[in-house]
Amino acid sequence: MSEFKSEPVGEIALGDRSTVKVSTFIGRDGRKRVDIRLFVAGERYSGPTRRGVSLPVEKLGDLMVLLQKAQ
């Protein structure tokens, strides 16, 4: 079994206790993927949450178009 290795890209602070972090990794299918995930820092739990998305890097252009439309 191969080891999961994430490469951080950057992050955006949403407040004192939450951050959106962007990273890349190689998925189980061998393709490069981008992960955009909410991280929290709290008394009971600190770390990544289920709130986020992971998509193939080839789909980033499509996501960027949608994000620009949302702006």
N, CA and C atoms as a LAMMPS dump frame, in Angstrom:
ITEM: TIMESTEP
0
ITEM: NUMBER OF ATOMS
213
ITEM: BOX BOUNDS ff ff ff
-5.0000000000000000e+02 5.0000000000000000e+02
-5.0000000000000000e+02 5.0000000000000000e+02
-5.0000000000000000e+02 5.0000000000000000e+02
ITEM: ATOMS id mol type element x y z
1 1 1 N 0.85 -1.179 0
2 1 2 C 0 0 0
3 1 3 C 0.898 1.246 0
4 2 1 N 0.583 2.222 -0.83
5 2 2 C 1.389 3.441 -0.897
6 2 3 C 0.986 4.414 0.209
7 3 1 N 1.933 5.248 0.578
8 3 2 C 1.708 6.223 1.655
9 3 3 C 1.092 7.494 1.081
10 4 1 N 0.074 8.027 1.757
11 4 2 C -0.595 9.258 1.345
12 4 3 C 0.29 10.441 1.696
13 5 1 N 0.634 11.26 0.705
14 5 2 C 1.428 12.459 0.958
15 5 3 C 0.734 13.651 0.338
16 6 1 N 0.437 14.615 1.189
17 6 2 C -0.24 15.828 0.764
18 6 3 C 0.784 16.95 0.644
19 7 1 N 0.668 17.743 -0.408
20 7 2 C 1.536 18.904 -0.619
21 7 3 C 0.702 20.164 -0.413
22 8 1 N 0.964 20.948 0.637
23 8 2 C 0.181 22.168 0.865
24 8 3 C 0.395 23.196 -0.238
25 9 1 N -0.69 23.873 -0.607
26 9 2 C -0.643 24.94 -1.608
27 9 3 C -0.815 26.29 -0.922
28 10 1 N -1.787 26.376 -0.012
29 10 2 C -2.032 27.621 0.705
30 10 3 C -3.291 27.502 1.537
31 11 1 N -3.613 28.593 2.221
32 11 2 C -4.793 28.589 3.076
33 11 3 C -5.386 29.983 3.195
34 12 1 N -6.661 30.011 3.556
35 12 2 C -7.393 31.259 3.76
36 12 3 C -8.06 31.182 5.128
37 13 1 N -7.731 32.121 6.004
38 13 2 C -8.362 32.155 7.328
39 13 3 C -9.776 32.708 7.18
40 14 1 N -10.744 31.998 7.754
41 14 2 C -12.137 32.441 7.717
42 14 3 C -12.546 33.107 9.019
43 15 1 N -11.756 32.938 10.033
44 15 2 C -12.024 33.482 11.358
45 15 3 C -10.971 32.972 12.314
46 16 1 N -11.213 33.156 13.598
47 16 2 C -10.245 32.718 14.597
48 16 3 C -10.085 31.206 14.647
49 17 1 N -11.15 30.486 14.32
50 17 2 C -11.135 29.036 14.523
51 17 3 C -11.339 28.195 13.268
52 18 1 N -11.396 28.822 12.106
53 18 2 C -11.586 28.024 10.891
54 18 3 C -10.745 28.557 9.738
55 19 1 N -10.277 27.613 8.927
56 19 2 C -9.397 27.905 7.805
57 19 3 C -9.74 26.979 6.65
58 20 1 N -9.681 27.5 5.429
59 20 2 C -9.785 26.654 4.241
60 20 3 C -8.358 26.413 3.757
61 21 1 N -8.006 25.135 3.633
62 21 2 C -6.669 24.773 3.169
63 21 3 C -6.77 24.069 1.826
64 22 1 N -5.831 24.402 0.939
65 22 2 C -5.761 23.789 -0.381
66 22 3 C -4.466 22.994 -0.449
67 23 1 N -4.575 21.749 -0.905
68 23 2 C -3.392 20.901 -1.046
69 23 3 C -3.561 20.004 -2.264
70 24 1 N -2.477 19.397 -2.692
71 24 2 C -2.512 18.432 -3.788
72 24 3 C -2.008 17.094 -3.275
73 25 1 N -2.438 16.032 -3.938
74 25 2 C -1.98 14.689 -3.6
75 25 3 C -2.24 13.767 -4.784
76 26 1 N -1.644 12.601 -4.744
77 26 2 C -1.882 11.59 -5.765
78 26 3 C -2.978 10.666 -5.242
79 27 1 N -4.083 10.57 -5.972
80 27 2 C -5.223 9.759 -5.553
81 27 3 C -4.974 8.275 -5.737
82 28 1 N -5.899 7.495 -5.266
83 28 2 C -5.8 6.032 -5.389
84 28 3 C -5.73 5.589 -6.839
85 29 1 N -6.305 6.406 -7.713
86 29 2 C -6.297 6.075 -9.142
87 29 3 C -4.996 6.499 -9.828
88 30 1 N -4.048 7.077 -9.06
89 30 2 C -2.761 7.494 -9.616
90 30 3 C -2.769 8.876 -10.233
91 31 1 N -3.906 9.558 -10.213
92 31 2 C -4.014 10.897 -10.791
93 31 3 C -3.783 11.959 -9.722
94 32 1 N -3.2 13.075 -10.149
95 32 2 C -3.01 14.197 -9.228
96 32 3 C -4.365 14.825 -8.939
97 33 1 N -4.612 15.119 -7.658
98 33 2 C -5.882 15.677 -7.223
99 33 3 C -5.635 16.925 -6.386
100 34 1 N -6.666 17.769 -6.307
101 34 2 C -6.636 18.97 -5.478
102 34 3 C -7.685 18.789 -4.383
103 35 1 N -7.302 19.084 -3.15
104 35 2 C -8.219 18.994 -2.023
105 35 3 C -8.425 20.389 -1.459
106 36 1 N -9.687 20.804 -1.334
107 36 2 C -10.053 22.092 -0.754
108 36 3 C -10.91 21.753 0.456
109 37 1 N -10.4 21.99 1.662
110 37 2 C -11.043 21.467 2.865
111 37 3 C -11.073 22.493 3.985
112 38 1 N -12.152 22.444 4.773
113 38 2 C -12.297 23.279 5.955
114 38 3 C -11.586 22.616 7.132
115 39 1 N -10.745 23.381 7.815
116 39 2 C -10.069 22.936 9.032
117 39 3 C -10.588 23.789 10.184
118 40 1 N -10.745 23.176 11.346
119 40 2 C -11.213 23.9 12.525
120 40 3 C -10.232 23.715 13.675
121 41 1 N -10.254 24.673 14.583
122 41 2 C -9.446 24.602 15.809
123 41 3 C -10.393 24.862 16.972
124 42 1 N -10.654 23.832 17.754
125 42 2 C -11.584 23.966 18.861
126 42 3 C -11.084 23.257 20.099
127 43 1 N -11.871 23.313 21.146
128 43 2 C -11.5 22.66 22.4
129 43 3 C -11.613 21.142 22.286
130 44 1 N -12.657 20.666 21.605
131 44 2 C -12.884 19.229 21.511
132 44 3 C -12.191 18.588 20.313
133 45 1 N -12.012 19.334 19.232
134 45 2 C -11.403 18.788 18.018
135 45 3 C -10.697 19.893 17.253
136 46 1 N -9.525 19.575 16.743
137 46 2 C -8.791 20.462 15.846
138 46 3 C -8.278 19.628 14.678
139 47 1 N -8.544 20.097 13.464
140 47 2 C -8.065 19.379 12.29
141 47 3 C -9.028 19.494 11.135
142 48 1 N -8.864 18.613 10.125
143 48 2 C -9.711 18.672 8.936
144 48 3 C -11.131 18.209 9.246
145 49 1 N -12.072 18.719 8.465
146 49 2 C -13.467 18.311 8.591
147 49 3 C -13.893 17.567 7.321
148 50 1 N -15.111 17.078 7.332
149 50 2 C -15.656 16.442 6.133
150 50 3 C -16.08 17.474 5.102
151 51 1 N -16.166 18.718 5.518
152 51 2 C -16.569 19.784 4.6
153 51 3 C -15.42 20.122 3.665
154 52 1 N -15.571 19.739 2.439
155 52 2 C -14.538 20.002 1.459
156 52 3 C -14.791 19.213 0.199
157 53 1 N -13.878 19.351 -0.728
158 53 2 C -14.002 18.658 -2
159 53 3 C -12.619 18.26 -2.489
160 54 1 N -12.572 17.129 -3.148
161 54 2 C -11.349 16.648 -3.77
162 54 3 C -11.681 16.379 -5.233
163 55 1 N -10.896 16.944 -6.143
164 55 2 C -11.187 16.745 -7.552
165 55 3 C -9.9 16.588 -8.347
166 56 1 N -9.984 15.93 -9.514
167 56 2 C -8.796 15.787 -10.359
168 56 3 C -8.286 17.16 -10.788
169 57 1 N -6.983 17.31 -10.843
170 57 2 C -6.384 18.599 -11.185
171 57 3 C -6.85 19.073 -12.566
172 58 1 N -7.223 18.14 -13.443
173 58 2 C -7.698 18.514 -14.779
174 58 3 C -9.005 19.31 -14.724
175 59 1 N -9.741 19.218 -13.642
176 59 2 C -11.02 19.918 -13.491
177 59 3 C -10.882 21.303 -12.86
178 60 1 N -9.66 21.704 -12.516
179 60 2 C -9.45 23.012 -11.883
180 60 3 C -9.91 24.169 -12.762
181 61 1 N -9.662 24.078 -14.048
182 61 2 C -10.089 25.143 -14.964
183 61 3 C -11.592 25.336 -14.924
184 62 1 N -12.335 24.23 -14.931
185 62 2 C -13.797 24.304 -14.856
186 62 3 C -14.241 24.931 -13.542
187 63 1 N -13.585 24.543 -12.444
188 63 2 C -13.92 25.11 -11.133
189 63 3 C -13.635 26.607 -11.095
190 64 1 N -12.524 27.019 -11.662
191 64 2 C -12.163 28.447 -11.686
192 64 3 C -13.218 29.27 -12.436
193 65 1 N -13.704 28.734 -13.551
194 65 2 C -14.749 29.432 -14.316
195 65 3 C -15.993 29.618 -13.452
196 66 1 N -16.4 28.568 -12.759
197 66 2 C -17.587 28.661 -11.896
198 66 3 C -17.378 29.637 -10.747
199 67 1 N -16.195 29.625 -10.156
200 67 2 C -15.913 30.545 -9.052
201 67 3 C -15.916 31.995 -9.516
202 68 1 N -15.4 32.251 -10.725
203 68 2 C -15.43 33.613 -11.26
204 68 3 C -16.859 34.063 -11.526
205 69 1 N -17.728 33.151 -11.971
206 69 2 C -19.133 33.499 -12.181
207 69 3 C -19.808 33.834 -10.858
208 70 1 N -19.417 33.162 -9.79
209 70 2 C -20.011 33.395 -8.474
210 70 3 C -19.606 34.743 -7.901
211 71 1 N -18.485 35.266 -8.358
212 71 2 C -17.978 36.54 -7.845
213 71 3 C -18.863 37.625 -8.35
